[in-house]
Structures are given as C-alpha cells and as structure tokens.
C-alpha cells in the first residue's frame, strides 16, 4: 500500500488513466487545497448551517446567504482554475469531472456547486435559444470572481424519485417567455444566478411526459429577485453548499428544448450529476482509506503498528482493491459521458450504454464510499468519533452522496429499465469483452435474461441482488483488465 499515492488525488487519478498526466492545472489545484483550502473547508464544516439575510436595512428582499469571505475564496478557486470553463473551451467533460474528483477528496460538499453549474451549462448550451445562450452562457464560464453559478432544481416536498407525480410547479406561457409558480424543497446551490428547473406547462399531462425543463435567472428583467429562498436546510453534512427551499412566484423563465421532450432533458441533467457523484464517492473513499492508513501506520498495538497487524493488513488490501475497481467503474462512466453529452433525442445505443454504466457507477461507488468511511472511523476507534480529526466527517459526507441524485433503489430501478427496454447489458458485455475473454460473462448474461422473463412485480422485487452483482462484476472486470 502506497500512502503517498493514496494521499494524492492527482497521482491516484494518473494511475487510473494516462489522460490525467496532461492536466498540469489539476496538480496545482490540488496543491492549493493542501496549503489553504482544507483549512477553510474544515472551518465551514465546523460552523454548521450558515445564516440567511432575507431583507436589507430598507426592507427590500435580498435573500443573501451569509458565508464568510474565505468560503467564497474557496468556492471561486475551482471556477477560476477551470472546472467549468475548460470543459467548454476543450469541448470535453474530462476537466470538469477531474476537478470535481480533486475537490471531493478535500470537501465533497463543495463539489456540488461545480456539478450543478455543469448541469445547468450543458443543457442550456444545447437546448437554449441561440441569442440567449450567446448572452448568458459566457457568464457561467468567466475566469474570475464575477463568475455566475448554476443550479438544478427538480425535487419538491413529496420527494424526487417519482417526478411525474411529485412535481407541482406550473409553467404558464407569458409573452415570449414563461412564468413559474411552485416550491422546490431540496434546492442545492440556492442563490445561483441561473437554475434549470423542472415544471409542468399548464394543461400538460400529470405524468413524466408532462414535464418540461426551464431556465430561471436569479433576477427579473427589472432587477428584482426572480425567486425567493424560504430557508436554508440544516443538513448532516455537505455544509459547503447551501441547500434551501425555493419559492417560485411568477418567476420569469425560458423553455429549454421542446416541452414534450422535457423528461429526457431532465434525465440528461440528472445523469451528468450522477457521474459527478460517482467521482466524488471514489474520491471520498480514497480520502477515508488514506487517512486510516496514515493513522494505522503510526498507531502502535501489541508492539507493532496497527497497519502491520495481519487482520488490518488484509482489510487495507481489500479496500484498496475495491477503491481501484470503483475508480475504474467511475472513469468508464466519465469517458462515456464525454462521448455522448452533446447528443439529443433520439439517442444512440452508445447513450443507452452510458445510462446503464452511470446507474451502476452511482450505485456501487456510493456504497463504496459509505463502507470506506465507516471502516475508516473504526480504524481510528474512539478518536474517529471526534469532529476535530475528520474521520466522522467523511462518514457524514458519504451518507449524503449515497442519497444525492437518487438513492440506491432509484439506480436499481432505472438501471433495470434501460436493461429491459434498450438491452443495454448486451452493449456493456460487448464493451467488456472487446479486448479479452471475460470469465463469468456468459453466466451473468444468462442471469439477466432469466430475470427479465419474470413477472414485472417479481422482477422488481428481486432486482437488488442482480443489480449489485452486475455492478460488482463490471467494476472487478475493469480493475483486472488494468492489472
């Protein structure tokens, strides 16, 4: 076990893909985190939920989130270094996902603003009115502190898994634009200058086919607030991103794409976030294991370091192997996303393969992060429960990564859907076997085909074990193919 490799997200990424070596800016970004950013992040986490100043001294509504100047310095560092603008200059998502990985190693919560800003810029650049894109997209790609942020707001009070039934925000045509009325209950990156918002055009069907995607600015044409922050959420972790309840009251908006294709655009946004979540989960797992190893190499137990005890040695070896498998699975999701992110409906087979790999990666890496963080706390024993030493923080952060952008059951059901309707598992197996025979592939394919022949309710009830097996199988094949 190489502690130096585990302690450097940049070097670990290099061991996963040779592409990373060309990203010199990423190493400098990591150095800034090591020298300055981690301390700021620790302070933000210890401070807990920040305040919300709703009115100025004259009684005008301002909804200002009261982070310290140091927080804004930390947040804007990632934007200025190029997590977002490099992706559009290079027409590649790799800089964004790599930057999100390095950020997540030090602060998983801070990766969220970059993720949702990407989730705003990507669909806006594809589906927005050309004149509007020319006017507003560059504001998200500025290289200094004046950069705008994005946000993706879908979830309402009844939950986010069944958007067709739970989205009650209504969009009404108003001149050349639209007005939105409704409430978003879990709105991450509250205060963003632009947000993509799921809403139902007036008279549209009350199912997923009736949803559309809209772009909502922070301010109206007259300069007044265009949406309001009712309150900020007091969360278990991810305190580096403000999550609030958003009130849309005749909020000015622009429709993105065709209204009847809205659910596909919404899923494009969610799937990009799921890829980012996978990278963040692997980065968190790496950090938890690295911190545990650093502690165990110095902790003396029965005359020798804990890391050299037989049981601990085996546990470290197993988790490092799982870490590499998770990294390879997440990286496959990244490379596929980079291939297909400019596609529009109707999608190619390659896009459906991307969908399946994304669900597998989000499911498997989130579980990996929770396991690694929990085990890392156990390695630290009583010290691990103390906030001052971070081990408990990684567990808090991991629990949110497991839920963000759809908890495990959502990934299972959506993954099963793309297997059933698009036969995406066959595309996956073709990919895995392209370079060499894969032991067990025929058996896995047979299990899936038998599963698809079950009655629908039985198929869903028994889906978890199959999906977990497919995710582990895929991750392990990718890991072994690189050894």
QUIRAFEN-V253370 format. One record per backbone hydrogen bond with DSSP energy under -0.5 kcal/mol. NH is the residue of the N-H (numbers start at 0). CO is the residue of the C=O. If there is no record, write none. Layout:
NH:CO
NH:CO
//
This chain:
2:0
5:1
6:2
7:4
8:6
11:7
12:8
13:9
14:10
15:11
15:12
16:12
19:16
20:17
21:18
22:19
23:21
25:22
26:22
26:23
27:23
28:24
29:25
30:26
31:27
32:28
33:29
34:30
35:31
36:31
37:32
39:35
40:36
41:37
42:38
43:39
44:40
45:41
46:42
47:43
47:44
52:63
53:51
55:59
58:55
61:53
62:53
63:52
65:50
66:64
70:67
71:67
72:68
73:69
74:70
75:71
76:72
77:73
77:74
78:74
79:75
80:76
81:77
81:78
82:77
85:81
86:83
87:83
88:84
89:85
91:86
96:92
97:93
98:94
99:95
100:96
101:97
102:98
103:99
104:100
105:101
105:102
106:102
109:106
110:106
110:107
111:108
112:108
113:109
114:110
115:111
116:112
117:113
118:114
119:115
120:116
121:117
123:119
124:120
125:121
126:122
127:123
132:128
133:129
134:130
135:131
136:132
137:132
138:135
139:135
139:136
140:136
140:137
141:138
146:143
147:138
150:193
152:195
153:151
155:158
158:155
162:160
164:161
165:161
166:162
167:165
169:180
170:199
171:178
173:176
176:173
177:252
178:171
179:250
180:169
181:247
183:245
184:154
184:182
185:154
186:184
186:243
187:185
188:241
189:186
189:241
191:188
192:148
193:148
194:215
195:150
196:194
196:213
197:152
198:211
199:168
200:198
200:209
201:170
203:200
206:204
209:206
210:207
211:198
212:255
213:196
214:253
215:194
215:213
216:251
217:192
219:223
222:219
225:217
226:217
227:246
229:227
229:244
230:244
232:242
234:232
240:237
242:240
243:186
244:230
245:183
245:243
246:227
247:181
247:245
248:246
249:247
250:179
252:177
253:214
255:212
256:126
256:254
260:257
261:210
261:258
262:210
263:260
264:260
265:261
266:262
267:263
268:264
269:265
270:266
271:267
272:268
273:269
274:270
275:271
276:272
277:273
278:274
279:275
280:276
281:277
282:278
283:279
284:280
285:281
286:282
287:283
288:284
289:285
290:286
291:287
292:288
293:289
294:290
295:291
296:292
297:294
298:294
299:297
300:303
303:300
305:295
305:298
306:295
307:304
308:305
312:308
313:309
314:310
315:311
316:312
317:313
318:314
319:315
320:316
321:317
322:318
323:319
324:320
325:321
326:322
327:323
328:324
329:325
330:326
331:327
332:328
333:329
334:330
335:331
336:332
337:333
338:334
339:335
340:336
342:339
351:347
352:348
353:349
354:350
355:351
356:352
357:353
358:354
359:355
360:356
361:357
362:358
363:359
364:360
365:361
366:362
367:363
368:364
369:365
370:366
371:367
372:368
373:369
374:370
375:371
376:372
377:373
378:374
379:375
380:376
380:377
382:379
383:380
384:381
385:382
388:385
389:386
390:388
392:389
393:389
394:390
395:391
396:392
397:393
398:394
399:395
399:396
400:396
401:397
402:398
402:399
403:399
405:402
409:406
410:406
411:407
412:408
413:409
414:410
415:411
416:412
417:413
418:414
419:415
420:416
421:417
422:418
423:417
425:422
426:422
427:423
428:424
429:425
430:426
431:427
432:428
433:430
438:436
440:437
443:439
444:440
445:441
446:442
447:443
448:444
449:445
450:446
451:447
452:448
452:449
453:450
458:454
459:455
460:456
461:457
462:459
465:461
466:462
467:463
468:464
469:465
470:466
471:467
472:468
473:469
474:470
475:471
476:472
477:473
478:474
479:475
480:476
481:477
481:478
482:479
//
